């Protein structure tokens, strides 16, 4: 393994103003000087604090509500940009402004002069977070602000009523709007893995936590009914071109909750075949950056994670023909990213440690997850087709969607998973025409022209 300066790694998006070489490193650059939680404000909280004389809201953060709503209601370029921003915030839960700009492909998210993020905050669609630091904010602090979905009703009041069916399906992934999963440092680190994987790796797609639920990955997306009560989710998923799904589970510590999580993954693998789901999980250990300076601490974290995995493999016996040990692995953050501005060559192949070696005393061996000779292609031929479905999702980086054959969402009657082609209604009437779709999300009516395109001549 060897550390490579990020600037020396070929980028799939060399013209992006928010590519990895320009972004603040959320692990090494001292953003989390105080804990792992940011200081957040919603637009209502900010206004109340300002009215109480507790401070002034920066102009780049808050604008005029009526002006922001007017720009949105024009349903032009800003409307499409807003849907893409909301899709990314919904999919990845919490991102820095730089990460959001990179994954969405819209550099306006980083500009204090642009209306995009400011309008979304002003309208109550997103919250803005600031790192808690004893030092003063740097001049470019707006680039490292955090963005997350707001718990307000703004999405349902201002966005949903005006969306066409395709806009809804490609913005929300056919899931209800949600503002859950508020883990600031954790989510920002996961978003950084997603961004770097999308920029540097030969993968087919990325998926954030919102659509990485186990019921979706292991059941719904391959056409099976999940068991009741299955509500767990991975933090992210990287999809290979052959459809294999590499689930990311990031952890900063170990304990009973982590032990239970490992056991549940091993149990899942005992019930779901690799060739059906193509599902592999890698635990990424990401303790505090300062702890990486003490080798003993980092080594202890790795040792504990290995111990929990080994124990779960002993407790949950998997079928001999499809052992779970081939589908679970571990890596430390500093193995892939050894320092600020550095990427290890092992990240470029997603090298991890897997308990499949021949040494009974130390079975952990290095495996490259992107190498189909070491992690075989699953036999389920439907898995690669999910890349086409993901290509239409607005949270998918545009360069990963190039060259795909996306489905015609107008023909679909039931949206259950952004990883699976939606069911096409093939029922026909006596005239030979297809029946109108019967599935409408969250009370929406049948597909029709959006309000901005309707005229008296259209008949609507």
N, C-alpha and C positions, 0 to 999 in steps of 0.2 A: 504494500500500500504506500501511496505517496500523496502528499498534499500538493494541490494545484491552485494557483491564484485564480479566482473566479474570472478575472479578465482574460485568462488564457484558454478558457473553455468555450468552444463554439456555442453560440446562443441561437436558439430557434427563432428568437425575436430580437435581432441585433439593433433594431431602430427604436425599440421601446425606451421611453424615458424613465421607466420604473423597473427595468430589469435588475437582476440580482446585484450587479456591480454598483448600482446607484442606490440601492435600498439600505436603510438602516438595518443592522442585524439584530433581530429580536432576542437572540440568545446571548451574544457576546458584548453588545454595545452599551450595557449598563442601563437599560430601560427599566429594569425591575429592581431599583435600588431599595424600594420599600415593599416587601411582600410580592405577591403575584396577582394583585387585584388593582385595577385602575380606578380613578375617580371619574364617575360618569355623570352626565347630565342629560335630561330630556329637555325639550323646548319649554315645557311647563315649569319644570324645576328651575331652569335658567331664568325664566321671567320672574318667578317668585323671589329668587335670590337677589336679582337686580332691583326689584321693587323694594326689597327690605334693606337695600344699601350695602349688600354684602359683596358687591363687585359689579363690573360692567361686562357685558357680553361682547366679545370681539365682533367687528363688522363682518369678517369673513365667515363667521359661524351662523349669525342670525340676520335674516333679511326681512323684507316686508311680506306679510302673509298673502295679501291679495295679489301682489305682483308675482310671487312664487306660484300661486294657484293659477293665475292667468297664463303664465308660461307653460305650465303643465297641461292646462285644458286646451291649448292650441293643438295638442295631439300631433305635434310635428317631431322634429329631431330630438327635442328635450324629452318628449314622452318616451321615445324608444331608448334614449340614454338612461332615463329613470328606471325603466323596466329592467334594463341590463344591470344597473347598480343594485336594484332591489333583489334581483335573482341571485346575484353573487353574495349579498349580505345574508339572504335567506339560506343559501346552500352552505356557506362556510362559517356562518354564525358571528364570528368576531374577526375583523381584519384591521391592519393598519391602513391608512389612506394610500400608502405606497403599494401595498399588496393588492388593494382593491383596484387601483389604477392599472396595475400590471395584468391581473387575471381578467379584468373586464376589457382591457385594451383601450380604455378611455383616460387619457392623461389629464383631462379636465378635472378629474377627482382630486388632483394634487394642487390645483391652482387656487390660491385665495381669491383671485379675481373672477373665477368661473362661478356660475350659478348652481352647478350640479349638486354637490354635497350640501351647500348652504340651503338650497331650496328643499332638499329632502329632510333636513333638520328642522327648518322653519315650519314645514307642514306636519311635523310630528311623525314622520315615517321612520327615522333612524335616531339613535342616541349617539352622542360623541363622548369618548373617553380620553382622559389625560393621565399620563404616567405620574405616579406620586414620587416626586424627586426633591431632595433638599436643595439641589442646584437650580438655578434659574433656567427657564426654557430657552433653547437655542433659537436662532433666527428662523430655521426651517422646521420649527416644532409642528406646524400644521401637517407636514408630511407623515409624521409618526403618530398623529392622533388615531384613536381606535374608533371603529364604526361597528354598530350592531343593530339588529332590528328593534324598533321601539315596541313597548307593550301597549301603546295607544291603539285606538280604533281607526287611525288614519288610513291604513291600507284598505280596510273594508269600506270606509266612507268615501275616500277620494280616488282610489285606484280600481278596486274590484268592479264597481258598477259600470265602468267604462271599458272594460277589457273584452276583446273578442275571445272566443274559445281558444284559438291557437295562442293568443297572447297569454291567457291564463295558464295553459298547459306548459308553455315553454318558460314562463317566469317562475311558477311555483313547483314545477315538476309534478303537477297533478296532486299535490299535497296541500292541506290547509296551511295558511300563513301561520308562522309560529315565531315567538320571541324567546324560546327556552334555551337551555344550555349556555349559561353565562359563566364561562371560566376563562378569564382574560389572557393570562400568560399562556396557558395551555392551548387555547384556540389560536392565538397569534403564532405560536410555534408550529402548530399543525398547518396553518395557512402558508407558512414559509416552506414547509416540506412540499406542499402541493405546488406552490409557485416555482420552486427550484426543479421539481420533477417535470413540470410542464415545459420549463425552459430548456433543460439539458438532456432529458432522457428520451429514448426512442419508445415512448408509450403511446397508447391509443386514446386515452381519456383519463380525466380525474373526476372524482366525486367527493363532495364534502359530507360532513356528518349528517346533514338533514336527510340525505338519501342513502346513508350507509347503514341503515338499520338492518339487523340480522334477519328479520323476517323478510325483508326485501331481497337481500343478497342471497340467502340460502333457500328461499321458498318462492315468494311471489314472482320474482323476476325470471324464474324458470318455469312458471306455470303451476306451481304447487301451492297448496293451502297451508299456511303456517299454523303451528299450534297456538292455542289461546295463551295470552299473557306474555308472548315473546316481544319484549319492548327494548331490548338492548341494541346498541349501535356502536359501530367502529367510529373512529375519529375521522377517517378519510379512506378512500380506495383509489389505488392506481391500477388502471386496466391495461394489460398488455394487448398487442394487436391480435393475439390469438384468443382473446376473451378471458384469459386468466385474471382473477381479481385478487389483488394484493392489498388486504385490509391493513390499515395503520392504526395501532393503539399506542398513544403516547402517554408515558407515565413519568412523574417526577419523584415518586416515592412508592414504597411497597407497604403492604399491610393486609388486613383481612379483606378489605374491599378488592384489592388487587388480586389476592389469592383466589377469591370467589370468581373474579372475572376470567382468570386463566382457566379455572376448572370448567366454566361454562363453555368456553371456546373448545376445549378438548372434548367435552361431552357432545357439543354440536357436531364436531368432525366424526364422532363415532356413529352419528345418525345420518349424516349427509355425505354422499360420495364425492370425491374429488372430481371425477369425470363428469358429474352432473352439474356441480356448482363452480368448479375452478377456483375455489376460495382458499386462500392462505392468509394467515395473520402474522404480522411482525410487530413485536413490542419494541418501541423506541424509548430508551431511557434518557430523560432530559432533566437531570437535576440542575441546581443552580450553577451558573457558569463559574463562580468562584470555587465551587467544589471540585471542578475539573483540575484545579491546580494541586489539590491533594489527591494523589493517585489512589490512596487507600480508600477514600470515600467513594470514588467512581467505581473502583473494583468491587467494593462491598455491594453497591446497588446492583451491579451485574450479577454478582454471586447470588443475591437474594432472588432476583428474577429467574435465573436458571434453576434455583432450588424449587421455586413454586411451579415452574413448568414441569420439571422432572417428577415432582410429587403428583401433580395432576395426571400426568401420563401413566403413572403407576396405579392411581386410583380409578381412572376411567379407561377400561380396556376397550380399544378400538378393534374392528375387524382385522384379522391378520393380513387380508389382501389389500387393505387401505388404511394403514396405521396413521394415527393422528400426528405422530412425531415428524412426518414429512411435510406437515402443513402448518407448523408453528415455529417461529424463529425469534431472535432477539438481536438488537444492535444498540450501541450507545450513540447519542447525538454526536459526540466528539469523534467517533469512528468515521462518520460520514462528513462531518464538518469540524475539522480539528482546530480551527481558529477563525478570528474575524477575517473576512475576505478570502477564505480558503475552502475548497471542496476536495475531499479525498477521492482518489481514483475509484475507491470501492463504491462510492455513491453512484457512479456512472453505470454500474452493473447491478446496483442494489445488493451488495454483498452483505450477508447477515450470518449469524451463527445458528445452526440447526442441530438438534440432538440425534443425529443419524449416523454418527461415526462408528467405527468398528471397535474403538477402545471403550470397554465397559466402564472403566474408572473415569474417563473423560470423553463422553460421546459427542461433544460439541465440535462441529466442523464448519468450515466456511462454505457458503453456497451463494451463488449469484442468482437472484430471483428472476432476473431478466433473461437468463440463459435457458431455453427450452430443453437443453440436454440435461440440465440439473433439476429443473422444475418443469416436467413434461407438459405439453399442450393437452388440456382436457378434451375428451372426445365429444362433448356436447357441441354440436355444430351451430346451435343457436346462440351460444355465448358471444361470438364475434359480432353478431348482428346488433347487439346492444350498443355498439359504438355508433351505429347509424342513428339510433334513437337519441343517444346522448348528444349527437352533433346538433340537434335542433334546440337544445336547452341553452338558455341565455347565460347560464353560469359556466358553460364550457368555454375555455379559451379558444378564440377563433381559429388559431393555427392548428389546433388539434381536431377541429371539425372539417378542415379542408379535405376534399377528395372523398367524402362520405356520400352515401345515398340516403338522405333522410326521408322518413315516411311522410305521407300527406296527412297532416293532422286533421284536416277537414273531414276525412273519411272515417275517423275513429269514433267509437261509441263509448269506450270505457278506458279511463286512464288510471292505472294502478301503480306504475313504477316507471321512473325515468330511465331505468336500465332495460326495460322490456318494450318491444313493439306493442303499442296499444292495440286492443282487439278491433279488427276491422269489421264493420257490420256488412256482411255479405247477403243478408236477407233482401229479396227483391219483391216488388209488388207485381201485379198482373201486367203492368206496363213495362216491366223489366227494369224499372228505375230502383235504386237503393232506397230503403226505408230511412227516414230522417234519424239521426242519432238520438238516443233516448237517455244519455247520461249527461247531466248538466251540473257542473261543480257549484257547490255552495249557493244553490238557489238561482243560478244563472239560467236564462232561457236558452232556446235552441240557437245554434250558430246563425249569425246574421251580420249584415254590414255594420261596421263600427259607426258610432254616432257621427264621427267627423266625415264619413263618406255617404251618409244617407241624404236623399233628396226626395221631393214629392214624386219624382218620376221613377224612383226605385221601387215604389210600392210598399215601403216600410215606414 
